[in-house]
């Protein structure tokens, strides 16, 4: 195996271990749902990463996503 394949394998195993630990730790806690604003922010940031390619469009989408996320955080703080 090449070095890159070894790094990818190690990364996958580490992510699986983290997922199992999170599943075991958060099993008994009350689930918190994502707010619609947080979902929209995530979608804008993801779209900026996918469609960006270093263009103005990508940075604009990421910026809009960050602004929506900040607005959502401020709304949560006020409650």
Rosetta blueprint (number, residue, H / E / L):
1 X L
2 X L
3 X H
4 X H
5 X H
6 X H
7 X H
8 X H
9 X H
10 X H
11 X H
12 X H
13 X H
14 X H
15 X H
16 X H
17 X H
18 X H
19 X H
20 X H
21 X H
22 X H
23 X H
24 X H
25 X H
26 X L
27 X L
28 X L
29 X L
30 X L
31 X L
32 X L
33 X L
34 X L
35 X L
36 X H
37 X H
38 X H
39 X H
40 X H
41 X H
42 X H
43 X H
44 X H
45 X H
46 X H
47 X H
48 X H
49 X H
50 X H
51 X H
52 X H
53 X L
54 X L
55 X L
56 X H
57 X H
58 X H
59 X H
60 X H
61 X H
62 X H
63 X H
64 X H
65 X H
66 X H
67 X H
68 X H
69 X H
70 X H
71 X H
72 X H
73 X H
74 X H
75 X H
76 X H
77 X H
78 X H
79 X L
